[in-house]
Amino acid sequence: MSTRNSLNIGDKFPNFQAETSDGQIDFYEWMENSWAILFSHPADYTPVCTTELSRVANLVPEFKKRNIKPIALSCDSVESHRGWIEDIKSYGSLSSFNYPIIADDKRELAVKFNMLDKDEIGKDGIPLTCRAVFVIDNHKKLRLQILYPATTGRNFEEILRVIDSMQLTDNKKVATPADWKNGEDCMVLPTIRESDIPNLFPRGITTVEVPSGKRYIRRTPQPE
């Protein structure tokens, strides 16, 4: 088995080679200069996983707008994946399936990236792979990590929302508040001096008054 990795936000995501439903890949070469979202699944031919892979297939144009390549992982063989893809296409009324599924039948990557759910044991007595989400940027850095239990399907609208926030805040001196959606007001970073605001935020800011009297809650329209 591969050595387990403890990954933190901002760490370089390790490269790996794998067999997929689209053939052998080197992860870095497959990514090229794009971002990537890697999401794992307990097994092929399972109901929640089928809904998720179908959903991602429908969202491929949204990921493409954001320069992101999706790739799935499931703990079964390439042959099994290719058969399962036909079910996924049927379930989602898809004419094609246009992203790869990694074969991890020996659970090497599941162990390497700490994806196992110890509370969910499969029929062979081995912990199932949890529903992990890794978003890796074009510099191969881990930007987002979410672990869902095996029994809970992911909310891909939320994942897209976080990606929108990260890509916006990479280039603008703002953060995004609770429940923010693309196009809504943002928060001015606390490190921004009042004297710099006219140049950085020509559309202006609104300062929220709070009992402490501190002027740290500053809102501004989403920068373009």
C-alpha positions as CSV (number, residue, x, y, z in Angstrom):
1,M,0.0,0.0,0.0
2,S,1.1,3.6,-0.6
3,T,2.0,5.8,2.3
4,R,-0.8,7.9,3.7
5,N,-0.6,11.7,3.0
6,S,-1.8,14.3,5.4
7,L,-2.7,17.2,3.1
8,N,-3.4,20.7,4.2
9,I,-4.8,23.7,2.2
10,G,-1.9,25.2,0.3
11,D,0.1,22.0,0.1
12,K,1.3,20.8,-3.3
13,F,-1.0,18.0,-4.3
14,P,1.1,14.9,-5.0
15,N,1.3,13.6,-8.5
16,F,0.3,10.1,-9.3
17,Q,-0.2,7.7,-12.2
18,A,-3.4,5.6,-12.6
19,E,-5.5,3.6,-14.9
20,T,-8.8,5.3,-15.8
21,S,-11.8,4.7,-18.0
22,D,-10.0,6.9,-20.6
23,G,-6.7,5.0,-20.3
24,Q,-3.4,5.5,-18.3
25,I,-2.8,9.0,-17.0
26,D,-0.1,11.0,-15.2
27,F,-2.2,13.4,-13.1
28,Y,-0.1,16.5,-13.6
29,E,0.1,15.9,-17.4
30,W,-3.6,15.3,-17.5
31,M,-4.2,18.6,-15.7
32,E,-2.0,20.6,-18.0
33,N,-2.5,24.2,-17.0
34,S,-6.0,23.7,-15.7
35,W,-7.5,23.4,-12.2
36,A,-8.9,20.0,-11.3
37,I,-11.6,18.6,-9.1
38,L,-11.0,15.0,-7.9
39,F,-13.9,13.3,-6.2
40,S,-13.9,9.7,-4.8
41,H,-16.6,7.1,-4.6
42,P,-17.1,4.0,-2.5
43,A,-17.9,1.6,-5.4
44,D,-19.3,1.2,-8.9
45,Y,-23.0,0.4,-9.4
46,T,-24.1,2.1,-6.2
47,P,-27.1,4.5,-6.2
48,V,-25.7,7.7,-4.6
49,C,-22.5,7.5,-6.7
50,T,-24.5,7.1,-9.9
51,T,-26.5,10.3,-9.1
52,E,-23.2,12.2,-8.4
53,L,-21.4,11.2,-11.6
54,S,-24.4,12.0,-13.7
55,R,-24.7,15.4,-12.0
56,V,-21.0,16.2,-12.7
57,A,-21.4,15.1,-16.3
58,N,-24.2,17.6,-16.7
59,L,-22.0,20.3,-15.0
60,V,-19.0,19.8,-17.3
61,P,-19.7,23.0,-19.2
62,E,-19.8,24.9,-15.8
63,F,-16.5,23.4,-14.8
64,K,-15.0,24.2,-18.2
65,K,-16.0,27.9,-17.8
66,R,-13.9,28.0,-14.7
67,N,-10.9,26.2,-16.3
68,I,-11.5,23.1,-14.2
69,K,-11.2,19.4,-15.3
70,P,-13.3,16.9,-13.3
71,I,-12.0,13.4,-12.6
72,A,-13.6,10.7,-10.4
73,L,-12.2,7.8,-8.5
74,S,-13.9,4.6,-7.5
75,C,-12.5,1.4,-5.9
76,D,-13.3,-0.9,-8.9
77,S,-11.6,-1.8,-12.1
78,V,-11.5,0.0,-15.5
79,E,-13.7,-2.7,-17.0
80,S,-16.3,-2.2,-14.2
81,H,-16.2,1.6,-14.7
82,R,-16.9,1.3,-18.4
83,G,-19.9,-0.9,-17.8
84,W,-21.1,1.5,-15.0
85,I,-20.8,4.5,-17.3
86,E,-23.6,3.1,-19.4
87,D,-25.9,3.1,-16.4
88,I,-24.8,6.6,-15.5
89,K,-25.6,7.8,-19.0
90,S,-29.0,6.2,-18.9
91,Y,-29.8,7.6,-15.5
92,G,-28.8,11.1,-16.5
93,S,-30.2,10.9,-20.1
94,L,-26.7,11.6,-21.2
95,S,-25.5,11.2,-24.8
96,S,-21.9,11.0,-23.7
97,F,-19.7,10.8,-20.6
98,N,-16.8,13.1,-21.0
99,Y,-14.5,12.8,-18.0
100,P,-12.4,9.9,-16.6
101,I,-13.0,7.6,-13.7
102,I,-9.8,6.4,-11.9
103,A,-9.6,2.7,-11.1
104,D,-8.5,2.2,-7.5
105,D,-9.5,-1.4,-7.0
106,K,-6.5,-2.0,-4.6
107,R,-7.5,1.2,-2.7
108,E,-3.9,2.5,-3.0
109,L,-5.0,6.1,-3.7
110,A,-7.8,5.9,-1.2
111,V,-5.2,5.1,1.5
112,K,-2.7,7.6,0.1
113,F,-5.1,10.5,0.3
114,N,-6.9,9.4,3.5
115,M,-10.2,8.8,1.8
116,L,-11.5,5.8,3.9
117,D,-14.7,6.0,6.0
118,K,-14.1,3.8,9.0
119,D,-17.8,3.9,9.9
120,E,-19.0,2.3,6.6
121,I,-17.8,-1.2,6.1
122,G,-18.3,-3.0,2.7
123,K,-19.3,-6.5,2.1
124,D,-15.6,-7.6,2.1
125,G,-15.1,-6.2,5.6
126,I,-13.0,-3.3,4.3
127,P,-13.8,0.4,5.1
128,L,-15.5,2.1,2.1
129,T,-14.0,5.1,0.4
130,C,-15.7,8.2,1.7
131,R,-16.9,11.0,-0.6
132,A,-13.7,13.1,-0.7
133,V,-13.5,16.3,-2.8
134,F,-10.1,17.8,-3.7
135,V,-9.9,21.0,-5.7
136,I,-6.4,21.6,-7.1
137,D,-5.4,24.8,-8.8
138,N,-3.2,25.3,-11.9
139,H,-0.1,25.5,-9.7
140,K,-0.9,22.0,-8.4
141,K,-1.8,23.4,-4.9
142,L,-4.6,21.9,-2.9
143,R,-7.2,24.7,-2.5
144,L,-10.2,22.9,-1.1
145,Q,-10.8,19.6,0.7
146,I,-14.2,18.3,1.8
147,L,-14.9,14.8,3.2
148,Y,-18.5,13.6,3.1
149,P,-19.6,10.3,4.7
150,A,-20.3,7.5,2.2
151,T,-24.0,7.8,2.8
152,T,-24.4,11.5,1.8
153,G,-24.3,12.7,-1.7
154,R,-22.3,15.9,-2.4
155,N,-23.8,19.3,-3.2
156,F,-22.0,20.3,-6.4
157,E,-23.6,23.7,-6.5
158,E,-21.8,24.5,-3.2
159,I,-18.5,23.2,-4.6
160,L,-19.0,25.5,-7.6
161,R,-19.8,28.4,-5.3
162,V,-16.6,27.9,-3.3
163,I,-14.6,27.7,-6.6
164,D,-16.1,31.0,-7.7
165,S,-15.1,32.5,-4.4
166,M,-11.5,31.2,-4.6
167,Q,-11.0,32.3,-8.2
168,L,-12.4,35.7,-7.4
169,T,-10.4,36.3,-4.2
170,D,-7.2,35.1,-5.9
171,N,-7.2,38.3,-7.9
172,K,-9.2,40.8,-5.9
173,K,-8.6,42.1,-2.4
174,V,-11.9,40.8,-1.1
175,A,-13.3,37.9,0.8
176,T,-16.8,36.4,0.5
177,P,-19.3,36.4,3.4
178,A,-21.6,33.5,4.6
179,D,-23.9,32.2,1.9
180,W,-22.3,34.4,-0.8
181,K,-23.2,33.7,-4.4
182,N,-21.5,34.9,-7.5
183,G,-22.5,38.6,-8.2
184,E,-23.3,39.5,-4.6
185,D,-21.5,42.0,-2.4
186,C,-18.1,41.0,-1.0
187,M,-16.1,41.9,2.2
188,V,-13.1,44.2,2.0
189,L,-10.1,42.5,3.6
190,P,-9.2,43.8,7.0
191,T,-5.6,44.5,5.8
192,I,-6.8,47.1,3.3
193,R,-6.1,50.7,4.6
194,E,-8.9,53.3,4.3
195,S,-6.6,55.5,2.2
196,D,-6.3,52.7,-0.4
197,I,-10.1,52.1,-0.8
198,P,-10.8,54.8,-3.5
199,N,-8.3,53.2,-5.9
200,L,-9.1,49.6,-5.1
201,F,-12.8,49.9,-4.9
202,P,-14.1,52.7,-7.2
203,R,-17.7,51.5,-6.7
204,G,-17.4,52.4,-3.1
205,I,-17.8,50.5,0.2
206,T,-20.4,50.4,3.0
207,T,-19.1,50.1,6.6
208,V,-21.4,48.2,9.0
209,E,-21.8,49.7,12.4
210,V,-21.3,47.3,15.3
211,P,-21.4,47.8,19.1
212,S,-17.6,47.6,19.4
213,G,-17.3,50.7,17.3
214,K,-14.6,48.9,15.2
215,R,-14.9,49.6,11.5
216,Y,-13.9,46.2,10.3
217,I,-17.1,45.0,8.5
218,R,-16.8,46.7,5.1
219,R,-18.9,45.6,2.1
220,T,-18.3,46.4,-1.5
221,P,-20.0,45.3,-4.8
222,Q,-18.3,42.3,-6.3
223,P,-15.2,43.5,-8.3
224,E,-15.2,42.9,-12.0
